Amino acid sequence: MRRQADEVAARLSVLGAPTPVRPVLGLTGTAQPAGVQFADGVLLTNPDTVSQVITMSGLLTHDQRARIADLLAWAFPPAVSN
């Protein structure tokens, strides 16, 4: 996951939007952590808290998140089309 996060950060930098990227893994079922935990630099969370974590105030504004989402959609298109 860290390698993938590094690739995303590198691509954003090339596209003119250098942004720190932290890998996040949302676990479900019996694998769910209680709240938020870290394991070897990867943020572990559950479906109930993942959206709260990635939209924490002070990280990115709504407009910055929207721009990054657009850039990532362009930089990493779906592998298959409908």
A tleap script that builds the chain and sets N, CA, C and O, in Angstrom:
source leaprc.protein.ff14SB
mol = sequence {
  NMET ARG ARG GLN ALA ASP GLU VAL ALA ALA
  ARG LEU SER VAL LEU GLY ALA PRO THR PRO
  VAL ARG PRO VAL LEU GLY LEU THR GLY THR
  ALA GLN PRO ALA GLY VAL GLN PHE ALA ASP
  GLY VAL LEU LEU THR ASN PRO ASP THR VAL
  SER GLN VAL ILE THR MET SER GLY LEU LEU
  THR HIE ASP GLN ARG ALA ARG ILE ALA ASP
  LEU LEU ALA TRP ALA PHE PRO PRO ALA VAL
  SER CASN
}
set mol.1.N position { 0.815 -1.189 0.000 }
set mol.1.CA position { 0.000 0.000 0.000 }
set mol.1.C position { 0.862 1.258 0.000 }
set mol.1.O position { 0.505 2.263 -0.615 }
set mol.2.N position { 1.980 1.198 0.682 }
set mol.2.CA position { 2.851 2.382 0.691 }
set mol.2.C position { 3.383 2.670 -0.709 }
set mol.2.O position { 3.491 3.830 -1.104 }
set mol.3.N position { 3.715 1.622 -1.461 }
set mol.3.CA position { 4.204 1.816 -2.825 }
set mol.3.C position { 3.132 2.495 -3.675 }
set mol.3.O position { 3.435 3.394 -4.461 }
set mol.4.N position { 1.896 2.070 -3.519 }
set mol.4.CA position { 0.797 2.686 -4.264 }
set mol.4.C position { 0.597 4.134 -3.839 }
set mol.4.O position { 0.354 4.997 -4.684 }
set mol.5.N position { 0.694 4.413 -2.543 }
set mol.5.CA position { 0.570 5.790 -2.054 }
set mol.5.C position { 1.686 6.657 -2.627 }
set mol.5.O position { 1.456 7.811 -2.989 }
set mol.6.N position { 2.894 6.102 -2.708 }
set mol.6.CA position { 4.023 6.843 -3.291 }
set mol.6.C position { 3.766 7.139 -4.771 }
set mol.6.O position { 4.097 8.224 -5.248 }
set mol.7.N position { 3.182 6.189 -5.496 }
set mol.7.CA position { 2.867 6.395 -6.909 }
set mol.7.C position { 1.813 7.494 -7.075 }
set mol.7.O position { 1.928 8.332 -7.969 }
set mol.8.N position { 0.806 7.492 -6.231 }
set mol.8.CA position { -0.232 8.528 -6.285 }
set mol.8.C position { 0.384 9.897 -5.992 }
set mol.8.O position { 0.100 10.867 -6.695 }
set mol.9.N position { 1.223 9.981 -4.963 }
set mol.9.CA position { 1.874 11.252 -4.615 }
set mol.9.C position { 2.758 11.737 -5.759 }
set mol.9.O position { 2.770 12.929 -6.068 }
set mol.10.N position { 3.498 10.827 -6.391 }
set mol.10.CA position { 4.358 11.204 -7.515 }
set mol.10.C position { 3.538 11.728 -8.682 }
set mol.10.O position { 3.901 12.725 -9.304 }
set mol.11.N position { 2.428 11.053 -8.979 }
set mol.11.CA position { 1.575 11.479 -10.096 }
set mol.11.C position { 0.966 12.851 -9.820 }
set mol.11.O position { 0.909 13.696 -10.714 }
set mol.12.N position { 0.511 13.078 -8.584 }
set mol.12.CA position { -0.048 14.386 -8.231 }
set mol.12.C position { 1.005 15.484 -8.360 }
set mol.12.O position { 0.702 16.592 -8.803 }
set mol.13.N position { 2.221 15.180 -7.977 }
set mol.13.CA position { 3.294 16.157 -8.079 }
set mol.13.C position { 3.555 16.527 -9.536 }
set mol.13.O position { 3.705 17.705 -9.859 }
set mol.14.N position { 3.610 15.524 -10.418 }
set mol.14.CA position { 3.813 15.773 -11.847 }
set mol.14.C position { 2.677 16.620 -12.418 }
set mol.14.O position { 2.893 17.432 -13.316 }
set mol.15.N position { 1.475 16.427 -11.895 }
set mol.15.CA position { 0.309 17.168 -12.383 }
set mol.15.C position { 0.171 18.550 -11.751 }
set mol.15.O position { -0.809 19.253 -11.999 }
set mol.16.N position { 1.153 18.942 -10.932 }
set mol.16.CA position { 1.147 20.273 -10.346 }
set mol.16.C position { 0.361 20.404 -9.057 }
set mol.16.O position { 0.013 21.514 -8.653 }
set mol.17.N position { 0.080 19.297 -8.413 }
set mol.17.CA position { -0.667 19.324 -7.150 }
set mol.17.C position { 0.049 18.464 -6.107 }
set mol.17.O position { -0.497 17.465 -5.637 }
set mol.18.N position { 1.292 18.863 -5.745 }
set mol.18.CA position { 2.012 18.046 -4.762 }
set mol.18.C position { 1.225 17.953 -3.454 }
set mol.18.O position { 0.883 18.964 -2.842 }
set mol.19.N position { 0.950 16.733 -3.049 }
set mol.19.CA position { 0.119 16.482 -1.881 }
set mol.19.C position { 0.659 15.266 -1.144 }
set mol.19.O position { 0.935 14.241 -1.768 }
set mol.20.N position { 0.813 15.362 0.174 }
set mol.20.CA position { 1.207 14.150 0.904 }
set mol.20.C position { 0.089 13.113 0.828 }
set mol.20.O position { -1.089 13.455 0.921 }
set mol.21.N position { 0.456 11.869 0.661 }
set mol.21.CA position { -0.523 10.789 0.535 }
set mol.21.C position { -0.228 9.745 1.600 }
set mol.21.O position { 0.900 9.268 1.720 }
set mol.22.N position { -1.234 9.399 2.359 }
set mol.22.CA position { -1.096 8.363 3.386 }
set mol.22.C position { -2.003 7.195 3.020 }
set mol.22.O position { -3.187 7.388 2.745 }
set mol.23.N position { -1.448 5.979 3.018 }
set mol.23.CA position { -2.301 4.835 2.718 }
set mol.23.C position { -3.322 4.594 3.824 }
set mol.23.O position { -3.001 4.646 5.011 }
set mol.24.N position { -4.561 4.328 3.408 }
set mol.24.CA position { -5.655 4.062 4.340 }
set mol.24.C position { -6.312 2.757 3.924 }
set mol.24.O position { -6.602 2.547 2.746 }
set mol.25.N position { -6.543 1.892 4.880 }
set mol.25.CA position { -7.211 0.622 4.624 }
set mol.25.C position { -8.451 0.549 5.493 }
set mol.25.O position { -8.362 0.534 6.721 }
set mol.26.N position { -9.624 0.503 4.840 }
set mol.26.CA position { -10.885 0.383 5.562 }
set mol.26.C position { -11.261 -1.090 5.682 }
set mol.26.O position { -11.514 -1.751 4.675 }
set mol.27.N position { -11.298 -1.598 6.887 }
set mol.27.CA position { -11.575 -3.013 7.133 }
set mol.27.C position { -13.023 -3.218 7.554 }
set mol.27.O position { -13.614 -2.365 8.217 }
set mol.28.N position { -13.585 -4.348 7.166 }
set mol.28.CA position { -14.973 -4.662 7.507 }
set mol.28.C position { -15.042 -5.996 8.240 }
set mol.28.O position { -14.046 -6.709 8.363 }
set mol.29.N position { -16.230 -6.314 8.720 }
set mol.29.CA position { -16.448 -7.600 9.381 }
set mol.29.C position { -15.631 -7.741 10.649 }
set mol.29.O position { -15.406 -6.768 11.369 }
set mol.30.N position { -15.192 -8.954 10.913 }
set mol.30.CA position { -14.449 -9.217 12.156 }
set mol.30.C position { -13.056 -8.606 12.136 }
set mol.30.O position { -12.408 -8.522 13.179 }
set mol.31.N position { -12.579 -8.174 10.964 }
set mol.31.CA position { -11.252 -7.557 10.870 }
set mol.31.C position { -11.257 -6.082 11.258 }
set mol.31.O position { -10.195 -5.466 11.344 }
set mol.32.N position { -12.437 -5.504 11.495 }
set mol.32.CA position { -12.531 -4.071 11.798 }
set mol.32.C position { -11.751 -3.701 13.047 }
set mol.32.O position { -11.899 -4.341 14.089 }
set mol.33.N position { -10.917 -2.665 12.946 }
set mol.33.CA position { -10.291 -2.157 14.160 }
set mol.33.C position { -11.300 -1.309 14.929 }
set mol.33.O position { -12.261 -0.798 14.355 }
set mol.34.N position { -11.078 -1.171 16.198 }
set mol.34.CA position { -11.913 -0.267 17.005 }
set mol.34.C position { -11.366 1.135 16.799 }
set mol.34.O position { -10.294 1.468 17.303 }
set mol.35.N position { -12.096 1.952 16.064 }
set mol.35.CA position { -11.634 3.314 15.799 }
set mol.35.C position { -10.563 3.337 14.733 }
set mol.35.O position { -10.693 2.686 13.696 }
set mol.36.N position { -9.490 4.096 14.992 }
set mol.36.CA position { -8.422 4.305 14.027 }
set mol.36.C position { -7.117 3.795 14.629 }
set mol.36.O position { -6.805 4.076 15.786 }
set mol.37.N position { -6.363 3.046 13.838 }
set mol.37.CA position { -5.076 2.516 14.271 }
set mol.37.C position { -4.079 2.650 13.132 }
set mol.37.O position { -4.468 2.848 11.980 }
set mol.38.N position { -2.797 2.541 13.450 }
set mol.38.CA position { -1.748 2.543 12.435 }
set mol.38.C position { -1.005 1.223 12.492 }
set mol.38.O position { -0.770 0.684 13.573 }
set mol.39.N position { -0.635 0.701 11.334 }
set mol.39.CA position { 0.187 -0.502 11.251 }
set mol.39.C position { 1.233 -0.270 10.164 }
set mol.39.O position { 0.912 -0.232 8.976 }
set mol.40.N position { 2.465 -0.119 10.578 }
set mol.40.CA position { 3.574 0.061 9.636 }
set mol.40.C position { 3.317 1.215 8.667 }
set mol.40.O position { 3.573 1.093 7.469 }
set mol.41.N position { 2.812 2.331 9.185 }
set mol.41.CA position { 2.571 3.513 8.373 }
set mol.41.C position { 1.262 3.527 7.614 }
set mol.41.O position { 0.965 4.497 6.916 }
set mol.42.N position { 0.468 2.467 7.735 }
set mol.42.CA position { -0.829 2.400 7.055 }
set mol.42.C position { -1.915 2.682 8.084 }
set mol.42.O position { -1.943 2.078 9.156 }
set mol.43.N position { -2.804 3.601 7.747 }
set mol.43.CA position { -3.922 3.933 8.617 }
set mol.43.C position { -4.996 2.866 8.462 }
set mol.43.O position { -5.504 2.650 7.362 }
set mol.44.N position { -5.344 2.201 9.554 }
set mol.44.CA position { -6.393 1.179 9.556 }
set mol.44.C position { -7.636 1.771 10.187 }
set mol.44.O position { -7.571 2.352 11.270 }
set mol.45.N position { -8.755 1.628 9.522 }
set mol.45.CA position { -10.002 2.159 10.036 }
set mol.45.C position { -11.146 1.256 9.593 }
set mol.45.O position { -10.920 0.209 8.987 }
set mol.46.N position { -12.361 1.661 9.893 }
set mol.46.CA position { -13.532 0.880 9.507 }
set mol.46.C position { -14.473 1.765 8.693 }
set mol.46.O position { -14.269 2.978 8.640 }
set mol.47.N position { -15.486 1.202 8.065 }
set mol.47.CA position { -16.377 2.005 7.223 }
set mol.47.C position { -17.046 3.165 7.952 }
set mol.47.O position { -17.366 4.181 7.335 }
set mol.48.N position { -17.258 3.024 9.249 }
set mol.48.CA position { -17.921 4.091 10.001 }
set mol.48.C position { -17.026 5.310 10.203 }
set mol.48.O position { -17.534 6.419 10.366 }
set mol.49.N position { -15.722 5.130 10.195 }
set mol.49.CA position { -14.828 6.254 10.485 }
set mol.49.C position { -13.966 6.687 9.308 }
set mol.49.O position { -13.333 7.741 9.378 }
set mol.50.N position { -13.919 5.911 8.227 }
set mol.50.CA position { -13.020 6.267 7.135 }
set mol.50.C position { -13.362 7.631 6.537 }
set mol.50.O position { -12.451 8.409 6.251 }
set mol.51.N position { -14.632 7.942 6.341 }
set mol.51.CA position { -14.971 9.247 5.766 }
set mol.51.C position { -14.622 10.381 6.717 }
set mol.51.O position { -14.224 11.459 6.276 }
set mol.52.N position { -14.766 10.149 8.014 }
set mol.52.CA position { -14.383 11.170 8.992 }
set mol.52.C position { -12.879 11.423 8.948 }
set mol.52.O position { -12.431 12.563 9.068 }
set mol.53.N position { -12.109 10.363 8.778 }
set mol.53.CA position { -10.652 10.484 8.758 }
set mol.53.C position { -10.192 11.260 7.531 }
set mol.53.O position { -9.357 12.156 7.646 }
set mol.54.N position { -10.721 10.930 6.365 }
set mol.54.CA position { -10.208 11.564 5.153 }
set mol.54.C position { -10.733 12.974 4.933 }
set mol.54.O position { -10.246 13.676 4.046 }
set mol.55.N position { -11.711 13.405 5.714 }
set mol.55.CA position { -12.215 14.773 5.585 }
set mol.55.C position { -11.933 15.604 6.835 }
set mol.55.O position { -12.586 16.621 7.065 }
set mol.56.N position { -10.973 15.178 7.632 }
set mol.56.CA position { -10.643 15.916 8.862 }
set mol.56.C position { -10.285 17.361 8.527 }
set mol.56.O position { -9.594 17.629 7.544 }
set mol.57.N position { -10.755 18.273 9.344 }
set mol.57.CA position { -10.447 19.677 9.107 }
set mol.57.C position { -8.947 19.896 9.268 }
set mol.57.O position { -8.283 19.227 10.059 }
set mol.58.N position { -8.441 20.836 8.510 }
set mol.58.CA position { -7.026 21.159 8.574 }
set mol.58.C position { -6.176 20.390 7.584 }
set mol.58.O position { -5.016 20.742 7.373 }
set mol.59.N position { -6.720 19.346 6.969 }
set mol.59.CA position { -5.933 18.587 6.003 }
set mol.59.C position { -6.037 19.222 4.620 }
set mol.59.O position { -5.056 19.767 4.113 }
set mol.60.N position { -7.195 19.158 4.018 }
set mol.60.CA position { -7.447 19.760 2.710 }
set mol.60.C position { -8.821 20.399 2.722 }
set mol.60.O position { -9.730 19.931 3.407 }
set mol.61.N position { -8.965 21.466 1.964 }
set mol.61.CA position { -10.281 22.077 1.836 }
set mol.61.C position { -11.137 21.225 0.898 }
set mol.61.O position { -10.628 20.349 0.199 }
set mol.62.N position { -12.425 21.491 0.893 }
set mol.62.CA position { -13.328 20.777 -0.016 }
set mol.62.C position { -12.879 20.969 -1.460 }
set mol.62.O position { -12.861 20.007 -2.228 }
set mol.63.N position { -12.515 22.194 -1.846 }
set mol.63.CA position { -12.089 22.462 -3.217 }
set mol.63.C position { -10.801 21.713 -3.561 }
set mol.63.O position { -10.659 21.206 -4.674 }
set mol.64.N position { -9.867 21.641 -2.618 }
set mol.64.CA position { -8.628 20.899 -2.855 }
set mol.64.C position { -8.917 19.407 -3.042 }
set mol.64.O position { -8.349 18.768 -3.928 }
set mol.65.N position { -9.797 18.856 -2.209 }
set mol.65.CA position { -10.162 17.444 -2.349 }
set mol.65.C position { -10.816 17.189 -3.699 }
set mol.65.O position { -10.530 16.181 -4.344 }
set mol.66.N position { -11.689 18.091 -4.132 }
set mol.66.CA position { -12.365 17.937 -5.427 }
set mol.66.C position { -11.354 17.997 -6.572 }
set mol.66.O position { -11.440 17.206 -7.511 }
set mol.67.N position { -10.405 18.919 -6.506 }
set mol.67.CA position { -9.383 19.030 -7.563 }
set mol.67.C position { -8.533 17.770 -7.610 }
set mol.67.O position { -8.251 17.250 -8.690 }
set mol.68.N position { -8.125 17.278 -6.452 }
set mol.68.CA position { -7.305 16.071 -6.398 }
set mol.68.C position { -8.092 14.876 -6.939 }
set mol.68.O position { -7.544 14.057 -7.677 }
set mol.69.N position { -9.361 14.772 -6.579 }
set mol.69.CA position { -10.190 13.678 -7.091 }
set mol.69.C position { -10.268 13.734 -8.612 }
set mol.69.O position { -10.173 12.699 -9.271 }
set mol.70.N position { -10.439 14.921 -9.176 }
set mol.70.CA position { -10.491 15.066 -10.637 }
set mol.70.C position { -9.164 14.665 -11.274 }
set mol.70.O position { -9.145 13.955 -12.280 }
set mol.71.N position { -8.050 15.121 -10.686 }
set mol.71.CA position { -6.732 14.775 -11.224 }
set mol.71.C position { -6.488 13.268 -11.165 }
set mol.71.O position { -5.958 12.683 -12.109 }
set mol.72.N position { -6.873 12.649 -10.061 }
set mol.72.CA position { -6.658 11.209 -9.921 }
set mol.72.C position { -7.533 10.420 -10.887 }
set mol.72.O position { -7.102 9.399 -11.422 }
set mol.73.N position { -8.758 10.886 -11.114 }
set mol.73.CA position { -9.637 10.214 -12.075 }
set mol.73.C position { -9.033 10.273 -13.471 }
set mol.73.O position { -9.172 9.328 -14.248 }
set mol.74.N position { -8.368 11.371 -13.793 }
set mol.74.CA position { -7.722 11.508 -15.093 }
set mol.74.C position { -6.437 10.681 -15.153 }
set mol.74.O position { -6.170 10.014 -16.153 }
set mol.75.N position { -5.641 10.728 -14.078 }
set mol.75.CA position { -4.336 10.063 -14.061 }
set mol.75.C position { -4.434 8.553 -13.955 }
set mol.75.O position { -3.560 7.835 -14.442 }
set mol.76.N position { -5.494 8.065 -13.320 }
set mol.76.CA position { -5.671 6.628 -13.122 }
set mol.76.C position { -7.049 6.212 -13.640 }
set mol.76.O position { -7.951 5.937 -12.849 }
set mol.77.N position { -7.214 6.167 -14.963 }
set mol.77.CA position { -8.527 5.793 -15.513 }
set mol.77.C position { -8.862 4.338 -15.191 }
set mol.77.O position { -7.971 3.540 -14.903 }
set mol.78.N position { -10.142 4.000 -15.241 }
set mol.78.CA position { -10.535 2.605 -14.989 }
set mol.78.C position { -9.842 1.656 -15.970 }
set mol.78.O position { -9.606 2.012 -17.125 }
set mol.79.N position { -9.527 0.472 -15.511 }
set mol.79.CA position { -8.864 -0.521 -16.358 }
set mol.79.C position { -9.794 -1.057 -17.437 }
set mol.79.O position { -9.338 -1.464 -18.505 }
set mol.80.N position { -11.085 -1.059 -17.167 }
set mol.80.CA position { -12.070 -1.523 -18.133 }
set mol.80.C position { -13.169 -0.483 -18.261 }
set mol.80.O position { -13.438 0.263 -17.320 }
set mol.81.N position { -13.794 -0.433 -19.408 }
set mol.81.CA position { -14.905 0.501 -19.586 }
set mol.81.C position { -16.194 -0.291 -19.699 }
set mol.81.O position { -16.185 -1.485 -20.000 }
set mol.82.N position { -17.305 0.394 -19.452 }
set mol.82.CA position { -18.622 -0.261 -19.501 }
set mol.82.C position { -19.049 -0.515 -20.906 }
set mol.82.O position { -20.130 -1.059 -21.134 }
savepdb mol mol.pdb
quit
